[in-house]
Amino acid sequence: MQPNPLSYSVPYPLSLVLCDAVYTEPQTNKNALIGLFSVLYAPGFPVGHPGFCVYLAFSDCEGTVRLKLRIVDADEERDPIVEAVDDVQVSDRLAVCAMIWKLGAMVFPAAGEYRIQTFADDEPLLERRLIVAPTQPPASEP
C-alpha cells in the first residue's frame, strides 16, 4: 500500500495503553484512563471478551494520518482478532495527540501471548504484549 500523500511524517509514538474505558473531560478535553491492564483471565477457551479500549498517544506529525490497530497472536498464525483503521487529522506538529479505539466484543481462541500492534500509513509505530491466561482454580483446602 502506498503511503498516505496527505501525511507530513510518520508520528512519533509516546504510549500504548490497554484499559477498560476512557473518560474525556468535556471542558478540558483531558483523558482519564480507567482500569489499566496487561493480562486477561478466562475460565476456558475459546473465550469471548466484551471489549476494551486501546489508547495511543503520539506526536511529531501533521496532516492526515491513517492509523491502524491490530490484535494478533504472538506468532501471527491466525487471522487478526481485531483490525481497525482510522484517519486522524493533525494540525499542530508539536501537539500530543491521542487515538482511542473503543473495541467491541472479540474472541480469543486460546490462552497465550497476543500483540497489540499500531501502524501509521502501514509503518509500524508501537507494539505491546497482551497475555490471555486461564483463571487459576481455587486452591484446595487441607
DSSP file (Angstrom, degrees, kcal/mol; ACC not computed):
  #  RESIDUE AA STRUCTURE BP1 BP2  ACC     N-H-->O    O-->H-N    N-H-->O    O-->H-N    TCO  KAPPA ALPHA  PHI   PSI    X-CA   Y-CA   Z-CA
    1    1 A M              0   0    0      0, 0.0     3,-0.1     0, 0.0     0, 0.0   0.000 360.0 360.0 360.0 140.2    0.0    0.0    0.0
    2    2 A Q        -     0   0    0      1,-0.1   119,-0.0   120,-0.0   120,-0.0  -0.487 360.0 -99.6 -76.0 145.2    1.2    3.5   -0.8
    3    3 A P        -     0   0    0      0, 0.0    -1,-0.1     0, 0.0   118,-0.1  -0.290  48.3 -92.0 -59.3 151.3    1.9    6.0    2.0
    4    4 A N    >   -     0   0    0      1,-0.2     3,-1.6    62,-0.1    62,-0.0  -0.530  32.2-146.4 -66.0 120.0   -0.9    8.5    2.5
    5    5 A P  T 3  S+     0   0    0      0, 0.0    -1,-0.2     0, 0.0     0, 0.0   0.691  95.2  59.3 -66.7 -16.7    0.0   11.5    0.4
    6    6 A L  T 3  S+     0   0    0     58,-0.1    58,-0.7    57,-0.0     2,-0.2   0.577  82.0 105.4 -87.0  -8.7   -1.5   13.9    2.9
    7    7 A S  B <   -A   63   0A   0     -3,-1.6    56,-0.2    56,-0.2     3,-0.1  -0.496  54.3-161.6 -74.2 138.2    0.8   12.8    5.7
    8    8 A Y        -     0   0    0     54,-2.2     2,-0.3     1,-0.4    -1,-0.2   0.875  69.9 -30.1 -83.2 -42.2    3.6   15.1    6.7
    9    9 A S  S    S-     0   0    0     53,-0.4    -1,-0.4     3,-0.0    53,-0.2  -0.974  74.4 -77.4-164.3 167.5    5.6   12.4    8.5
   10   10 A V        -     0   0    0     -2,-0.3   111,-0.0    -3,-0.1    55,-0.0  -0.612  59.3-111.5 -72.6 131.3    5.2    9.2   10.5
   11   11 A P        -     0   0    0      0, 0.0    49,-0.2     0, 0.0    50,-0.1  -0.197  19.6-120.8 -62.5 155.1    4.1   10.1   14.0
   12   12 A Y  E     -F   59   0B   0     47,-3.7    47,-2.1    -3,-0.1     2,-0.2  -0.890  31.7-133.1 -94.6 115.9    6.4    9.6   17.0
   13   13 A P  E     +F   58   0B   0      0, 0.0    45,-0.3     0, 0.0     3,-0.1  -0.476  29.0 174.3 -75.8 140.4    4.7    7.2   19.4
   14   14 A L  E     -     0   0B   0     43,-3.2     2,-0.3     1,-0.4    44,-0.2   0.739  61.0  -7.5-111.6 -39.4    4.6    8.1   23.1
   15   15 A S  E     -F   57   0B   0     42,-1.5    42,-2.1     2,-0.0    -1,-0.4  -0.993  41.7-160.2-160.0 154.9    2.4    5.4   24.7
   16   16 A L  E     +F   56   0B   0     -2,-0.3     2,-0.4    40,-0.2    40,-0.2  -0.933  25.6 177.2-139.7 111.8    0.1    2.5   24.1
   17   17 A V  E     -F   55   0B   0     38,-2.5    38,-2.9    -2,-0.4     2,-0.4  -0.935  21.7-148.6-126.3 138.4   -2.2    1.6   27.0
   18   18 A L  E     +F   54   0B   0     19,-0.5    19,-1.6    -2,-0.4     2,-0.3  -0.887  32.7 155.7-102.0 135.6   -4.9   -1.0   27.4
   19   19 A C  E     -FG  53  36B   0     34,-2.2    34,-3.3    -2,-0.4    17,-0.2  -0.976  52.1-116.0-154.7 165.3   -7.8   -0.1   29.6
   20   20 A D  E    S-     0   0B   0     14,-1.5     2,-0.3    15,-0.6    15,-0.2   0.871  93.5  -8.8 -71.9 -37.3  -11.5   -0.8   30.4
   21   21 A A  E     - G   0  34B   0     13,-1.8    13,-2.9    31,-0.1     2,-0.4  -0.985  54.2-140.0-157.1 159.8  -12.7    2.7   29.5
   22   22 A V  E     - G   0  33B   0     -2,-0.3     2,-0.5    11,-0.2    11,-0.2  -0.996  14.5-162.1-127.8 126.0  -11.6    6.2   28.6
   23   23 A Y  E     - G   0  32B   0      9,-2.7     9,-3.0    -2,-0.4     2,-0.6  -0.929   5.5-157.6-106.5 129.0  -13.4    9.2   30.0
   24   24 A T  E     - G   0  31B   0     -2,-0.5     7,-0.2     7,-0.2    -2,-0.0  -0.935  17.8-130.9-109.2 119.1  -12.8   12.5   28.2
   25   25 A E     >  -     0   0    0      5,-2.9     4,-2.6    -2,-0.6     5,-0.3  -0.539  15.8-145.5 -67.2 120.0  -13.5   15.7   30.3
   26   26 A P  T  4 S+     0   0    0      0, 0.0    -1,-0.1     0, 0.0    -2,-0.0   0.849  92.0  44.8 -60.5 -38.2  -15.7   17.8   28.1
   27   27 A Q  T  4 S+     0   0    0      1,-0.2    -2,-0.0     3,-0.0    -3,-0.0   0.851 128.6  23.8 -78.2 -33.3  -14.3   21.2   29.2
   28   28 A T  T  4 S-     0   0    0      2,-0.1    -1,-0.2    -3,-0.1     3,-0.1   0.602  91.0-133.8-106.8 -14.2  -10.6   20.4   29.1
   29   29 A N     <  +     0   0    0     -4,-2.6     2,-0.2     1,-0.2    -2,-0.0   0.673  53.6 150.8  64.9  18.3  -10.6   17.5   26.6
   30   30 A K        -     0   0    0     -5,-0.3    -5,-2.9    -6,-0.0     2,-0.4  -0.565  40.1-132.6 -79.4 145.8   -8.3   15.6   29.1
   31   31 A N  E     -G   24   0B   0     -7,-0.2     2,-0.5    -2,-0.2    -7,-0.2  -0.813  12.9-161.7-102.5 139.2   -8.5   11.9   29.1
   32   32 A A  E     -G   23   0B   0     -9,-3.0    -9,-2.7    -2,-0.4     2,-0.5  -0.983  12.9-149.1-116.3 119.2   -8.8    9.6   32.1
   33   33 A L  E     -G   22   0B   0     -2,-0.5     2,-0.5   -11,-0.2     3,-0.2  -0.776  15.4-160.6 -91.2 128.9   -7.9    6.0   31.5
   34   34 A I  E     +G   21   0B   0    -13,-2.9   -13,-1.8    -2,-0.5   -14,-1.5  -0.928  60.7   6.6-118.4 129.3   -9.8    3.6   33.7
   35   35 A G  E    S-     0   0B   0     -2,-0.5   -15,-0.6   -16,-0.2    -1,-0.2   0.966  73.5-160.0  73.1  55.5   -8.9    0.0   34.6
   36   36 A L  E     +G   19   0B   0     -3,-0.2     2,-0.3   -17,-0.2   -17,-0.2  -0.382  20.6 163.4 -66.6 144.2   -5.4   -0.4   33.0
   37   37 A F        -     0   0    0    -19,-1.6   -19,-0.5     1,-0.1     3,-0.1  -0.975  38.9-170.7-154.9 165.6   -4.4   -4.0   32.4
   38   38 A S  S    S+     0   0    0     -2,-0.3    93,-2.1     1,-0.2     2,-0.4   0.311  78.3  57.4-137.7  -2.2   -1.9   -6.2   30.6
   39   39 A V  E     -b  131   0A   0     91,-0.2     2,-0.4    93,-0.0    -1,-0.2  -0.998  59.3-161.3-133.4 136.7   -3.4   -9.6   31.3
   40   40 A L  E     -b  132   0A   0     91,-2.8    93,-3.0    -2,-0.4     2,-0.4  -0.968  14.1-152.5-112.3 133.5   -6.9  -11.0   30.6
   41   41 A Y  E     +b  133   0A   0     -2,-0.4     3,-0.0    91,-0.2    91,-0.0  -0.839  14.8 179.4-106.8 144.5   -8.0  -14.1   32.6
   42   42 A A  E     -b  134   0A   0     91,-2.2    93,-2.8    -2,-0.4     3,-0.1  -0.996  33.0-136.9-143.3 146.5  -10.6  -16.6   31.3
   43   43 A P  S    S-     0   0    0      0, 0.0     2,-0.3     0, 0.0    -1,-0.1   0.719  86.5 -12.6 -75.2 -20.2  -12.1  -19.8   32.7
   44   44 A G  S    S-     0   0    0     -3,-0.0    66,-0.0    66,-0.0    91,-0.0  -0.977  82.8 -64.0-168.3 174.1  -11.7  -21.6   29.4
   45   45 A F  S    S+     0   0    0     -2,-0.3     2,-0.2    -3,-0.1    65,-0.1  -0.969  99.1  34.8-136.8 148.4  -11.0  -21.2   25.7
   46   46 A P  S    S-     0   0    0      0, 0.0     2,-0.4     0, 0.0    64,-0.1   0.575  85.0-174.0 -64.5 157.2  -12.1  -20.0   23.2
   47   47 A V  E     -I  108   0C   0     61,-2.5    61,-2.8    -2,-0.2     2,-0.3  -0.988  20.9-139.1-131.5 135.6  -13.3  -17.1   25.2
   48   48 A G  E     -I  107   0C   0     -2,-0.4    59,-0.2    59,-0.2    57,-0.1  -0.705  16.1-161.8 -86.7 142.8  -15.4  -14.1   24.3
   49   49 A H  E     -I  106   0C   0     57,-3.2    57,-2.3    -2,-0.3     3,-0.1  -0.988  19.7-136.8-125.1 136.4  -14.5  -10.7   25.7
   50   50 A P        -     0   0    0      0, 0.0    55,-0.2     0, 0.0     2,-0.2   0.666  59.3 -97.2 -69.5 -14.0  -16.9   -7.8   25.8
   51   51 A G        -     0   0    0     55,-0.1     2,-0.3    54,-0.1    53,-0.2  -0.461  36.3-150.9 122.3 165.8  -14.3   -5.4   24.6
   52   52 A F        -     0   0    0     51,-0.4    51,-2.4    52,-0.2     2,-0.3  -0.914  24.8 -94.4-159.2-179.9  -11.9   -2.8   25.9
   53   53 A C  E     -FH  19 102B   0    -34,-3.3   -34,-2.2    -2,-0.3     2,-0.5  -0.830  18.9-156.0-110.5 147.1  -10.1    0.4   24.9
   54   54 A V  E     -FH  18 101B   0     47,-2.3    47,-2.8    -2,-0.3     2,-0.5  -0.993  12.0-160.6-120.7 124.0   -6.7    1.0   23.4
   55   55 A Y  E     -FH  17 100B   0    -38,-2.9   -38,-2.5    -2,-0.5     2,-0.5  -0.922   7.9-175.4-110.0 120.9   -5.1    4.4   23.9
   56   56 A L  E     -FH  16  99B   0     43,-2.8    43,-2.8    -2,-0.5     2,-0.4  -0.975   4.2-167.2-117.3 122.4   -2.3    5.6   21.6
   57   57 A A  E     +FH  15  98B   0    -42,-2.1   -43,-3.2    -2,-0.5   -42,-1.5  -0.906  19.4 159.8-106.8 139.1   -0.5    8.9   22.3
   58   58 A F  E     +FH  13  97B   0     39,-2.4    39,-3.2    -2,-0.4     2,-0.3  -0.957  14.1 179.7-152.4 166.0    1.7   10.3   19.5
   59   59 A S  E     +F   12   0B   0    -47,-2.1   -47,-3.7    -2,-0.3    35,-0.1  -0.865  48.5  69.0-152.3-176.3    3.3   13.5   18.3
   60   60 A D  S    S+     0   0    0     33,-1.4     2,-0.3    35,-0.4    34,-0.1   0.872  78.0 100.5  64.3  43.4    5.6   15.0   15.7
   61   61 A C        -     0   0    0     32,-0.4     2,-0.3    31,-0.3    -1,-0.2  -0.961  46.3-165.1-147.8 167.2    3.3   14.7   12.7
   62   62 A E        +     0   0    0     -2,-0.3   -54,-2.2   -53,-0.2   -53,-0.4  -0.991  50.1  23.5-154.5 146.2    1.0   16.9   10.7
   63   63 A G  E    S-AC   7  90A   0     27,-3.4    27,-2.9    -2,-0.3     2,-0.5  -0.643 105.4 -18.4  98.9-157.8   -1.8   16.4    8.1
   64   64 A T  E     - C   0  89A   0    -58,-0.7     2,-0.5    -2,-0.2    25,-0.2  -0.781  62.2-171.8 -92.2 125.5   -3.9   13.3    7.7
   65   65 A V  E     - C   0  88A   0     23,-3.0    23,-2.9    -2,-0.5     2,-0.8  -0.970  17.6-142.7-120.1 128.6   -2.5   10.2    9.2
   66   66 A R  E     - C   0  87A   0     -2,-0.5    55,-3.2    21,-0.2     2,-0.4  -0.820  22.8-165.8 -90.9 111.5   -4.0    6.7    8.7
   67   67 A L  E     -DC 120  86A   0     19,-3.2    19,-2.7    -2,-0.8     2,-0.4  -0.804   3.7-168.0-100.3 139.3   -3.7    4.8   11.9
   68   68 A K  E     -DC 119  85A   0     51,-2.4    51,-2.2    -2,-0.4     2,-0.4  -0.980   5.6-164.3-129.1 141.1   -4.2    1.1   12.1
   69   69 A L  E     +DC 118  84A   0     15,-2.8    15,-2.4    -2,-0.4     2,-0.4  -0.972   9.8 178.9-121.7 136.8   -4.7   -1.2   15.1
   70   70 A R  E     -DC 117  83A   0     47,-2.4    47,-3.1    -2,-0.4     2,-0.5  -0.998  17.6-159.4-135.3 142.1   -4.3   -5.0   15.0
   71   71 A I  E     +DC 116  82A   0     11,-2.2    10,-2.8    -2,-0.4    11,-1.1  -0.986  30.6 162.2-116.8 119.2   -4.6   -7.6   17.7
   72   72 A V  E     -D  115   0A   0     43,-2.1    43,-3.2    -2,-0.5     2,-0.1  -0.898  44.6 -95.5-133.3 158.3   -2.8  -10.8   16.7
   73   73 A D  E >   -D  114   0A   0     -2,-0.3     3,-1.9    41,-0.2    41,-0.3  -0.443  48.8-105.0 -69.2 155.4   -1.5  -13.9   18.3
   74   74 A A  T 3  S+     0   0    0     39,-2.6    40,-0.1     1,-0.3    -1,-0.1   0.795 121.7  40.6 -57.1 -33.1    2.3  -13.6   19.0
   75   75 A D  T 3  S-     0   0    0     38,-0.3    -1,-0.3     0, 0.0    39,-0.1   0.452 103.1-130.3 -94.1  -1.1    3.3  -15.9   16.1
   76   76 A E    <   +     0   0    0     -3,-1.9    -2,-0.1     1,-0.1    38,-0.0   0.875  62.7 138.7  51.6  42.6    0.6  -14.4   13.8
   77   77 A E        +     0   0    0      2,-0.1     2,-0.2     0, 0.0    -1,-0.1   0.655  60.2  48.8 -86.8 -18.2   -0.5  -17.9   12.9
   78   78 A R  S    S-     0   0    0      1,-0.1    -5,-0.2    -5,-0.1     3,-0.1  -0.690 100.1 -83.7-115.0 168.5   -4.2  -17.0   12.9
   79   79 A D        -     0   0    0     -2,-0.2    -6,-0.2     1,-0.1    -1,-0.1  -0.350  66.2 -80.7 -62.2 153.5   -6.3  -14.2   11.4
   80   80 A P        -     0   0    0      0, 0.0    -8,-0.2     0, 0.0     3,-0.1  -0.273  27.9-142.5 -57.7 143.0   -6.2  -11.0   13.5
   81   81 A I  S    S+     0   0    0    -10,-2.8     2,-0.3     1,-0.3    26,-0.2   0.884  88.4   7.9 -68.8 -41.2   -8.6  -10.9   16.4
   82   82 A V  E     -C   71   0A   0    -11,-1.1   -11,-2.2    24,-0.1     2,-0.3  -0.993  62.0-179.3-141.6 144.0   -9.2   -7.2   15.7
   83   83 A E  E     +C   70   0A   0     -2,-0.3     2,-0.4   -13,-0.2   -13,-0.2  -0.953  11.6 170.2-143.1 127.7   -8.3   -4.9   12.9
   84   84 A A  E     -C   69   0A   0    -15,-2.4   -15,-2.8    -2,-0.3     2,-0.4  -0.999  12.1-167.3-139.8 140.8   -9.3   -1.2   12.9
   85   85 A V  E     +C   68   0A   0     -2,-0.4     2,-0.3   -17,-0.2   -17,-0.2  -0.996  11.3 171.1-130.7 132.8   -8.3    1.7   10.6
   86   86 A D  E     -C   67   0A   0    -19,-2.7   -19,-3.2    -2,-0.4     2,-0.4  -1.000  27.1-134.8-141.1 140.5   -9.0    5.4   11.2
   87   87 A D  E     -C   66   0A   0     -2,-0.3     2,-0.4   -21,-0.2   -21,-0.2  -0.816  23.6-164.7 -92.3 134.4   -7.8    8.6    9.6
   88   88 A V  E     -C   65   0A   0    -23,-2.9   -23,-3.0    -2,-0.4     2,-0.6  -0.972  11.7-143.8-122.8 133.4   -6.8   11.3   12.0
   89   89 A Q  E     -C   64   0A   0     -2,-0.4     2,-0.5   -25,-0.2   -25,-0.2  -0.865  17.4-172.1 -97.8 122.0   -6.3   15.0   11.1
   90   90 A V  E     +C   63   0A   0    -27,-2.9   -27,-3.4    -2,-0.6     3,-0.1  -0.965  12.9 174.6-117.5 123.7   -3.4   16.7   13.0
   91   91 A S        +     0   0    0     -2,-0.5     2,-0.5     1,-0.2    -1,-0.1   0.624  67.8  54.2-103.2 -15.4   -3.0   20.4   12.6
   92   92 A D    >   -     0   0    0      1,-0.1     3,-1.5   -29,-0.1   -31,-0.3  -0.944  61.7-159.6-127.3 111.7   -0.1   21.1   15.0
   93   93 A R  T 3  S+     0   0    0     -2,-0.5   -33,-1.4     1,-0.3   -32,-0.4   0.778  94.5  51.9 -58.1 -29.2    3.1   19.1   14.7
   94   94 A L  T 3  S+     0   0    0    -34,-0.1    -1,-0.3   -35,-0.1   -32,-0.1   0.576  88.1 106.3 -86.0 -10.1    4.1   19.9   18.3
   95   95 A A  S <  S-     0   0    0     -3,-1.5     2,-0.7   -34,-0.2   -35,-0.4  -0.344  70.9-128.4 -71.3 148.7    0.8   18.7   19.8
   96   96 A V        -     0   0    0    -37,-0.1     2,-0.3   -36,-0.1   -37,-0.2  -0.897  35.7-166.7 -93.3 118.7    0.5   15.4   21.7
   97   97 A C  E     -H   58   0B   0    -39,-3.2   -39,-2.4    -2,-0.7     2,-0.4  -0.686   9.1-149.5-107.7 158.3   -2.4   13.7   20.1
   98   98 A A  E     -H   57   0B   0     -2,-0.3     2,-0.5   -41,-0.2   -41,-0.2  -0.985   6.5-163.5-130.3 140.9   -4.4   10.7   21.2
   99   99 A M  E     -H   56   0B   0    -43,-2.8   -43,-2.8    -2,-0.4     2,-0.6  -0.993  12.1-166.0-117.1 127.5   -6.2    8.0   19.3
  100  100 A I  E     -H   55   0B   0     -2,-0.5     2,-0.6   -45,-0.2   -45,-0.2  -0.956   3.4-164.6-118.3 116.2   -8.7    6.0   21.3
  101  101 A W  E     -H   54   0B   0    -47,-2.8   -47,-2.3    -2,-0.6     2,-0.9  -0.897   4.3-160.7 -98.4 119.9  -10.1    2.7   19.9
  102  102 A K  E     -H   53   0B   0     -2,-0.6     2,-0.3   -49,-0.2   -49,-0.2  -0.857  19.5-159.1 -98.9  99.7  -13.2    1.5   21.7
  103  103 A L        -     0   0    0    -51,-2.4   -51,-0.4    -2,-0.9     3,-0.1  -0.603   2.0-149.8 -88.2 137.5  -13.2   -2.1   20.7
  104  104 A G        -     0   0    0     -2,-0.3   -52,-0.2     1,-0.2    -1,-0.1   0.002  50.5 -29.4 -87.0-162.2  -16.3   -4.2   20.9
  105  105 A A        +     0   0    0    -55,-0.2     2,-0.3   -54,-0.1    -1,-0.2  -0.143  65.3 171.9 -55.7 142.0  -16.8   -7.9   21.5
  106  106 A M  E     -I   49   0C   0    -57,-2.3   -57,-3.2    -3,-0.1     2,-0.5  -0.953  25.7-130.2-147.2 162.9  -14.0  -10.2   20.4
  107  107 A V  E     -I   48   0C   0     -2,-0.3   -59,-0.2   -59,-0.2    -2,-0.0  -0.979   6.6-157.6-123.8 127.7  -13.0  -13.9   20.8
  108  108 A F  E     -I   47   0C   0    -61,-2.8   -61,-2.5    -2,-0.5     3,-0.0  -0.919   8.7-158.3-100.0 118.6   -9.6  -15.2   21.9
  109  109 A P        +     0   0    0      0, 0.0     2,-0.3     0, 0.0    -1,-0.1   0.760  67.0   3.4 -71.7 -25.1   -9.2  -18.7   20.6
  110  110 A A  S    S-     0   0    0    -65,-0.1     2,-0.1   -63,-0.1    22,-0.1  -0.982  79.5 -91.1-155.1 160.1   -6.6  -19.9   23.1
  111  111 A A  S    S+     0   0    0     -2,-0.3     2,-0.3    20,-0.1    22,-0.2  -0.401  75.7  78.9 -67.0 154.2   -4.6  -18.9   26.1
  112  112 A G  E    S- E   0 132A   0     20,-3.2    20,-3.0    -2,-0.1     2,-0.4  -0.944  79.1 -32.1 145.6-163.9   -1.2  -17.3   25.3
  113  113 A E  E     - E   0 131A   0     -2,-0.3   -39,-2.6    18,-0.2     2,-0.3  -0.800  49.2-178.3 -99.5 132.0    0.6  -14.2   24.2
  114  114 A Y  E     -DE  73 130A   0     16,-2.9    16,-2.5    -2,-0.4     2,-0.4  -0.831  17.7-132.9-122.5 162.7   -1.0  -11.7   21.8
  115  115 A R  E     -DE  72 129A   0    -43,-3.2   -43,-2.1    -2,-0.3     2,-0.7  -0.965   1.2-152.4-121.5 133.9    0.3   -8.5   20.3
  116  116 A I  E     -DE  71 128A   0     12,-3.1    12,-2.0    -2,-0.4     2,-0.4  -0.933  29.0-171.8 -98.5 113.4   -1.4   -5.1   20.1
  117  117 A Q  E     -DE  70 127A   0    -47,-3.1   -47,-2.4    -2,-0.7     2,-0.4  -0.882  11.4-167.3-113.9 139.1    0.2   -3.5   17.0
  118  118 A T  E     -DE  69 126A   0      8,-1.9     7,-3.2    -2,-0.4     8,-0.6  -0.958   6.3-176.7-124.6 147.4   -0.2    0.0   15.8
  119  119 A F  E     -DE  68 124A   0    -51,-2.2   -51,-2.4    -2,-0.4     2,-0.5  -0.962  18.3-151.3-137.8 151.3    0.8    1.4   12.4
  120  120 A A  E >  S-DE  67 123A   0      3,-2.6     3,-2.2    -2,-0.3   -53,-0.2  -0.986  90.4 -17.8-123.8 118.8    0.8    4.9   10.7
  121  121 A D  T 3  S-     0   0    0    -55,-3.2   -54,-0.1    -2,-0.5    -1,-0.1   0.898 129.4 -55.2  49.8  43.1    0.4    4.7    7.0
  122  122 A D  T 3  S+     0   0    0    -56,-0.4    -1,-0.3     1,-0.2   -55,-0.1   0.478 112.3 123.2  68.9   6.8    1.4    1.0    7.2
  123  123 A E  E <  S- E   0 120A   0     -3,-2.2    -3,-2.6     1,-0.0    -1,-0.2  -0.848  72.2-108.5 -92.3 130.7    4.6    1.9    9.0
  124  124 A P  E     + E   0 119A   0      0, 0.0    -5,-0.3     0, 0.0     3,-0.1  -0.338  42.4 171.2 -59.3 134.8    4.9    0.1   12.4
  125  125 A L  E     -     0   0A   0     -7,-3.2     2,-0.3     1,-0.3    -6,-0.2   0.790  56.8 -17.6-105.4 -67.6    4.5    2.6   15.3
  126  126 A L  E     - E   0 118A   0     -8,-0.6    -8,-1.9  -111,-0.0     2,-0.3  -0.996  53.5-168.2-149.1 144.8    4.3    0.8   18.6
  127  127 A E  E     - E   0 117A   0     -2,-0.3     2,-0.3   -10,-0.2   -10,-0.2  -0.988   6.7-179.4-136.2 144.1    3.6   -2.8   19.8
  128  128 A R  E     - E   0 116A   0    -12,-2.0   -12,-3.1    -2,-0.3     2,-0.3  -0.965  27.0-107.9-141.9 161.9    2.8   -4.2   23.2
  129  129 A R  E     - E   0 115A   0     -2,-0.3     2,-0.4   -14,-0.2   -14,-0.2  -0.610  21.4-169.2 -90.0 145.6    2.1   -7.6   24.7
  130  130 A L  E     - E   0 114A   0    -16,-2.5   -16,-2.9    -2,-0.3     2,-0.5  -0.984  12.0-152.4-130.4 121.9   -1.3   -8.8   26.0
  131  131 A I  E     -bE  39 113A   0    -93,-2.1   -91,-2.8    -2,-0.4     2,-0.6  -0.819   5.0-164.5 -95.1 130.3   -1.3  -12.1   27.9
  132  132 A V  E     +bE  40 112A   0    -20,-3.0   -20,-3.2    -2,-0.5   -91,-0.2  -0.970  23.5 176.7-113.0 115.3   -4.5  -14.1   27.8
  133  133 A A  E     -b   41   0A   0    -93,-3.0   -91,-2.2    -2,-0.6     2,-0.1  -0.858  33.3-103.7-126.5 151.4   -4.3  -16.6   30.7
  134  134 A P  E     -b   42   0A   0      0, 0.0     2,-0.2     0, 0.0   -90,-0.0  -0.463  45.3-104.9 -68.6 143.3   -6.5  -19.3   32.2
  135  135 A T        -     0   0    0    -93,-2.8   -94,-0.0    -2,-0.1   -95,-0.0  -0.503  38.7-114.0 -65.9 134.3   -8.1  -18.4   35.5
  136  136 A Q        -     0   0    0     -2,-0.2    -1,-0.1     1,-0.1     3,-0.1  -0.548  29.5-121.2 -71.3 129.2   -6.3  -20.1   38.3
  137  137 A P        -     0   0    0      0, 0.0     3,-0.1     0, 0.0    -1,-0.1  -0.391  40.2 -90.4 -66.8 151.1   -8.6  -22.7   40.1
  138  138 A P        -     0   0    0      0, 0.0     2,-0.1     0, 0.0     0, 0.0  -0.326  47.9-102.9 -63.1 144.3   -9.1  -22.0   43.8
  139  139 A A        -     0   0    0      1,-0.1     2,-0.2    -3,-0.1    -3,-0.0  -0.447  37.2-116.4 -67.9 136.7   -6.5  -23.8   46.0
  140  140 A S        -     0   0    0     -2,-0.1    -1,-0.1    -3,-0.1     0, 0.0  -0.491  28.1-121.2 -74.6 144.0   -7.9  -26.9   47.7
  141  141 A E              0   0    0     -2,-0.2    -1,-0.1     1,-0.1     0, 0.0  -0.597 360.0 360.0 -86.4 147.1   -8.0  -26.7   51.4
  142  142 A P              0   0    0      0, 0.0    -1,-0.1     0, 0.0    -2,-0.0   0.507 360.0 360.0 -67.0 360.0   -6.2  -29.3   53.5
